[in-house]
């Protein structure tokens, strides 16, 4: 949880970035996480990975880290390796963040002042003091930069910057109470100059300013072309140097920390009285920037100290060839177990990786596998395993299991793998995952309720049959083809199992896509709804009704188009008049089923499944933390390997929504309203409304199948002032409608707004553009509801205003700006006059 990541909103520690989507940096780009962002994965053993350059990482032993297998002039060859398998000398790949810019608190000037304060300053309760030692040109330039930055802070009118020099110490002091307050904002307290997490959670410009101030105070330029040029920073606080290394790395500047360059101990030093005295000396640590990182440092950070900056630039100009290229690797020095700690992970679709403490690491996967293993899954449609007289056809099911095991085993050999390591591991363990789909269809055909003891019993019966038959088929294959190569010494052999072809044979996959192709229920899930909207590519919406329900309704004689329409509106048939109670009991949907029955069903399948079971535990929108806690505890007690819960409406866009006309407001994960997507087709009307200012307003009101959806308001010349205002007003109204805001609340905000040129039309007084839009929406609603509609069109009454103050500034004829001349509003461009 303490690991640092870089987001487009600024640096963050993993524990502070839980439960929200973010964009994570890796090699100069930001990549979107899933909507869940970082999440807890439990209390697990962790190891500390330390490197020769000072970069370090804490991770679980099985967490994959990118390592360089070979570094050539042209490229770095890499592969994944588990953190627990790392050995001294392994080269970790560092993230190259050059070119990245991010948001975050703080300014360059604030960062510069705090960098000077941490480097050569004193923080007291009465204020902050920045000290500059010496009278050189470099010292003077630092003082000038500090005084300019201090002007951005609150200060007295007579603030004069640095005070008179303390001659015996050659010390210049800048004292400012606002500096203390600024330091407090970023977690710095009197008596401490430790770089805080708040100082790191800052923006790109603050980072640059802080590092410049710190290197102005404590940094140096050393070396020659022959021996190597470097920028160095000396600190007694190793933690500060590690923070500086992280801040530099976010800017694309890799560095190396040399800990204990000066050992801790006793040393004779001048005592200030022309003698010497033995003092206790703290250990000293040094950070070094070299190679082409120097050019990046000079460009992005640099020194305000003109002497240091000149020294750096002159040394860089001495190079007749390009600086040595930074390869962004660091060698492992040790991997140390740290016991058990709370750990976290994230999913980053596409790259499946991110930058943690500057190191390239993998994100989590959906199914736990050994390194370089692959998924090889297949599913049997149980809906086709029921006979006409309502029995499970186990003979047919057995034949299909035998064929499926052979088929999946063949896939392992004929498949083309992206990496040789994946091919090797897949063929060494030969894992397959035979599962099922259409389980809900099977229960419906058998007349068994999903949320019942009989439903759970049938789940155990069917899955135990598949599990045993699949194992026997794999054992039979082993007699012909041999067991999987890693069988000798495996847990299966030790448990007394006969040689078997496949290390695992069963998995319950979600089958979200293939169940659509097969036109059956997905995996072991109940139907989400009897009628539902499926969101697919480009936000298209497909309305579907389950065929089995229509078949039963027709066979039982209660089918009618109106009934199906009612079912479609609700998604479920529970409580719908006209549907017999026994049919309601069988046709239960995901939200009709209590969470504990979902979990009991998952546990029934897990009991006879080698790998894991994919199953969603559906919670209503109003579910509490206590409900979720109880679900996890029950799953643990019943032996589930994992649990996925979903609270309805907790994501901006759901793959499935109940019903075809459901009007529930979609909310984001943090409870905020979010607009529903625009369908491909909407319908509505456009009304032309003359206004008192002489302009004509066109108001278009559109709706979709859920109701009012959007409003367009057009007035004036395209690109003109009034056109932009009317367009903005229409956009905001549309956003409110799409976000589920009650239309009456919107109308209350629009109606009654006045402008200087109200007008009467057909007995209706139009007070302003906003009022006209509100009236147009009201007329549209009244027309749909069969109420009388009075159009706003007709001959207008005379304008009530002849002054330009507060009226429309654009000419209604040509769109040019109007002006008040000789007692009337006129247009010089086309001759229009409001006076006639």
C-alpha positions, -999 to +999 in steps of 0.1 A: +000+000+000+030+023+004+042+019-032+041+050-053+024+052-087+021+082-111-013+091-123-024+119-147-037+137-116-004+134-098+017+109-078-003+087-053+003+058-030-016+027-038-035+026-005-048+061-012-060+053-047-085+025-039-118+019-055-117+046-083-107+045-119-074+063-127-048+066-155-014+051-146+019+060-161+042+035-178+070+043-203+058+078-212+021+071-215-009+071-192-032+040-193-068+036-180-074+012-152-107-007-149-135+013-131-125-005-098-090+010-098-068-005-071-083-031-048-073-051-018-063-087-024-059-098+013-031-104+038-003-122+021+035-128+024+055-101+008+092-097-002+113-066-004+133-063-037+163-040-035+185-028-063+220-014-068+206+019-078+184+025-047+151+016-064+131-008-043+098-026-043+076-046-020+054-073-037+040-107-031+064-135-042+042-144-072+038-109-085+054-106-119+081-080-125+096-071-158+133-081-161+159-075-188+174-107-202+198-089-225+208-053-231+222-045-265+230-012-283+197-014-301+172-028-276+165-043-242+152-078-243+127-085-215+105-111-199+083-115-168+096-131-136+080-136-102+093-113-075+100-143-053+122-159-080+144-129-085+181-135-079+210-110-073+221-097-106+187-099-123+181-066-141+147-049-133+132-028-161+126+008-149+098+029-164+110+056-188+087+086-180+104+112-202+079+135-218+051+130-192+033+160-177+007+156-149-017+177-128-015+182-091-013+208-064+015+235-060+033+259-083+069+260-094+075+290-071+061+272-041+081+241-049+113+262-052+109+279-018+102+246-001+132+229-018+155+257-005+138+253+030+144+216+031+180+220+018+193+250+037+165+264+058+150+264+093+113+259+101+101+273+134+067+280+149+071+317+143+081+314+106+103+298+080+139+309+073+158+303+040+196+307+043+220+314+015+257+312+024+283+334+006+286+364-016+294+348-050+275+354-082+258+320-078+247+329-043+233+362-055+213+345-083+198+320-058+188+349-035+172+367-065+152+336-075+141+330-039+129+367-035+110+365-068+093+333-056+085+348-022+066+376-039+039+350-047+033+344-010+013+368+013+038+394+027+040+428+043+041+459+021+076+466+034+089+431+027+125+435+015+136+400+009+169+388+024+180+405+055+214+421+062+242+395+059+255+379+091+292+387+083+309+362+106+289+334+090+285+349+055+248+339+059+219+357+042+185+350+057+150+353+042+124+351+070+087+349+062+057+337+083+039+327+051+067+303+044+058+285+076+021+283+064+031+271+030+053+244+046+023+233+068+002+229+037+026+202+025+030+184+058+063+200+069+064+207+106+088+229+127+119+210+137+116+185+108+128+187+072+117+152+061+102+151+026+066+143+033+041+123+012+022+156+007+054+171-010+054+141-034+016+143-042+022+174-062+021+186-098+047+185-125+057+222-120+060+218-082+083+188-087+105+209-110+106+238-086+112+217-055+141+198-070+157+230-083+156+246-049+170+214-032+198+211-057+206+249-055+210+244-017+228+210-015+236+199-051+269+200-070+283+195-105+314+172-105+337+154-128+351+158-163+345+142-196+374+118-190+362+107-156+325+112-161+303+143-154+276+140-128+252+161-107+252+150-071+231+155-040+244+148-005+220+141+024+221+127+059+185+114+056+184+084+033+146+086+032+148+121+017+172+108-010+148+080-019+119+106-022+141+127-044+149+097-066+112+091-070+105+127-079+134+128-104+122+096-120+087+109-126+104+136-147+123+110-167+156+114-148+170+081-136+195+083-107+216+061-084+217+063-046+250+054-028+240+047+008+265+052+036+291+069+014+303+085+047+299+061+076+284+071+109+309+076+137+331+099+158+352+126+141+375+154+153+362+187+140+369+224+147+352+235+179+349+272+170+375+283+196+406+276+175+407+241+187+392+207+179+366+185+195+353+150+188+318+150+175+293+123+165+289+124+128+258+110+110+261+087+080+261+105+047+243+093+015+247+105-020+224+106-051+241+107-085+227+117-119+248+107-149+246+097-186+220+114-207+199+121-176+222+151-172+207+167-203+172+160-191+180+175-157+195+206-172+164+212-194+136+203-170+151+211-135+184+229-138+199+253-113+189+289-105+225+292-092+241+306-124+275+292-115+262+256-110+241+259-142+271+272-162+293+245-149+268+218-159+262+233-194+299+238-201+307+202-192+279+189-214+291+210-243+326+195-240+312+161-251+321+155-287+298+125-289+263+118-275+261+112-238+258+075-228+222+065-231+202+057-200+189+021-204+165+022-175+175-010-157+186-017-122+203-048-108+187-068-080+210-069-049+187-089-025+152-102-021+142-102+016+110-118+031+090-093+052+063-115+066+026-109+059+011-076+050-021-062+034-015-062-004-033-046-033-035-049-071-051-033-102-061-042-137-049-021-166-065-034-198-042-035-228-008-031-212-016-051-181+012-034-163+021-002-145+050+018-128+054+011-091+082+030-074+096+035-109+097-002-116+078-020-144+054-045-127+025-066-139-011-061-128-033-089-117-051-115-139-086-129-138-076-165-132-047-176-109-022-195-130+014-205-126+039-183-145+035-187-183+004-210-181-025-204-203-063-209-202-078-236-223-115-236-217-147-251-231-183-252-220-212-277-225-247-263-231-267-281-204-299-268-219-295-294-246-291-322-220-328-325-211-350-351-226-385-344-240-401-360-209-381-338-185-351-359-175-314-352-176-298-372-205-267-384-187-258-408-214-255-380-239-238-357-214-212-384-208-204-388-245-200-351-249-177-349-218-154-376-233-153-357-266-147-324-250-117-336-229-101-351-260-108-319-280-093-296-253-063-318-249-057-316-287-059-279-285-028-278-263-007-294-290-020-276-321-022-242-305+003-214-315+016-197-284+030-162-283+060-171-262+081-203-260+078-202-222+040-203-225+042-232-248+065-251-225+044-246-194+011-253-211+024-286-225+041-295-192+009-293-171-017-297-199-044-280-178-079-279-194-110-263-180-142-280-191-173-262-178-210-256-184-234-230-197-272-231-200-277-243-164-306-219-158-322-233-190-318-268-177-335-259-144-364-242-161-370-273-184-369-295-153-393-273-134-369-266-106-364-232-090-328-218-090-331-206-054-342-239-038-326-269-022-335-290-053-317-265-075-285-268-054-288-306-053-291-307-090-260-285-094-239-309-073-253-339-091-246-326-126-212-312-118-200-342-099-209-363-129-190-340-153-160-339-129-157-377-125-164-384-162-138-358-173-112-373-150-118-408-163-115-395-198-082-378-190-069-410-173-079-430-204-060-405-226-029-408-203-029-446-211-027-438-248-007-405-248+010-405-215+004-383-184+012-346-183+050-343-181+050-327-146+029-356-131+059-374-115+062-358-080+030-338-083+004-335-057-019-358-078+007-386-078+013-381-041-024-384-034-025-418-052-041-407-084-035-429-114-015-412-142-037-385-158-033-366-190-043-332-176-034-315-143-069-300-141-100-309-160-128-285-149-134-248-147-166-228-147-160-199-170-184-169-174-192-177-211-206-142-216-199-142-254-203-178-264-236-181-245-250-153-267-238-173-298-254-205-284-286-186-274-285-200-238-281-187-203-245-178-194-224-201-172-242-212-141-260-178-138-297-174-136-312-151-162-305-115-154-339-105-167-367-121-187-365-091-210-334-069-210-314-044-229-279-056-239-254-028-245-229-037-272-204-019-294-208+018-299-235+019-272-260+002-294-289-014-274-304-048-282-338-057-266-342-094-259-369-116-244-361-152-232-377-178-256-384-203-228-407-179-211-427-172-243-429-209-250-443-217-215-467-187-217-481-199-250-483-235-238-501-225-206-524-201-224-516-169-206-495-153-234-506-119-247-486-090-262-497-068-233-483-093-208-450-095-226-449-057-227-454-056-189-427-082-184-404-062-207-409-031-186-400-048-154-375-075-165-390-099-140-424-117-139-426-116-101-459-101-090-471-096-126-508-102-128-517-130-153-485-151-146-494-182-126-476-185-092-458-218-102-444-201-133-433-171-112-415-195-089-395-212-118-387-180-138-367-162-112-341-137-122-308-126-107-323-098-086-352-120-075-327-144-059-313-136-024-275-133-023-271-163+000-287-186-026-263-173-053-234-182-030-248-217-021-252-224-058-216-213-065-204-235-036-223-265-050-204-262-083-170-254-066-172-287-047-167-305-080-145-281-099-107-283-101-101-246-108-124-217-099-160-209-105-171-177-123-203-164-107-217-130-100-235-124-067-261-097-076-270-071-050-296-044-052-285-008-054-294-002-017-272-031-004-251-022+026-215-030+037-229-054+062-247-073+034-214-076+015-195-087+045-220-114+052-217-127+017-179-130+019-181-148+052-207-173+038-186-179+007-156-186+029-175-210+051-189-229+021-155-233+004-157-209-025-123-200-040-133-165-049-163-142-050-175-115-073-203-092-061-220-065-081-242-038-067-268-027-093-261+007-107-226+010-092-209+016-126-215+042-152-225+018-179-237-018-172-234-046-197-270-057-187-299-036-175-333-049-165-363-043-187-367-022-219-382+009-204-366+010-169-362+046-158-337+041-129-310+067-128-276+054-136-250+064-109-213+063-108-193+043-082-192+072-059-230+078-061-230+107-086-254+109-115-240+101-149-257+108-183-271+078-202-256+073-236-273+088-267-291+062-289-287+062-326-322+074-332-343+100-314-375+118-324-392+151-316-402+185-330-387+219-338-405+252-330-397+286-344-401+314-318-397+351-327-382+371-297-386+407-285-350+416-294-358+408-331-340+375-331-356+342-340-351+312-317-354+276-330-360+251-302-358+213-310-371+189-283-362+152-288-370+120-269-361+084-269-379+054-256-374+065-220-388+100-225-374+135-230-337+132-240-323+164-254-330+200-263-313+220-291-316+258-291-304+278-321-304+316-324-283+342-342-254+339-366-233+307-364-202+314-343-218+345-328-223+354-292-260+346-290-256+313-309-229+302-284-251+311-255-282+293-269-261+262-278-246+261-242-281+264-227-294+235-248-264+213-240-269+218-202-306+210-204-298+179-225-272+168-199-297+172-171-324+152-190-299+124-198-288+123-161-324+117-149-332+152-136-370+157-134-382+179-162-403+199-139-373+209-119-356+220-151-386+241-162-388+258-128-353+271-134-360+283-170-395+298-167-397+334-154-361+345-163-364+381-176-345+401-202-349+438-212-370+429-243-400+407-233-427+403-259-463+392-262-473+366-288-507+349-292-516+358-256-483+344-243-456+366-228-421+355-235-397+370-209-364+359-223-346+332-244-345+308-214-382+315-208-390+307-245-371+274-243-390+265-211-423+273-228-414+253-259-406+222-237-439+227-218-458+229-251-441+197-263-451+178-231-487+192-232-490+180-268-480+145-258-504+145-229-533+158-250-535+192-233-543+224-253-512+238-270-509+276-278-481+283-302-457+312-295-457+321-332-477+350-345-473+388-350-452+401-321-461+431-300-438+461-303-404+457-285-405+472-250-369+483-251-352+508-275-318+508-257-289+485-264-281+481-227-288+445-218-304+435-251-292+411-277-259+425-291-263+409-325-282+422-356-311+398-363-306+404-401-268+400-406-254+390-372-231+420-369-229+439-336-256+465-329-250+500-316-271+526-300-272+557-322-296+587-322-320+572-297-323+538-315-305+505-318-291+502-353-267+480-374-240+499-394-233+468-415-268+462-431-288+493-420-312+474-397-330+496-372-351+485-342-371+517-346-383+507-381 
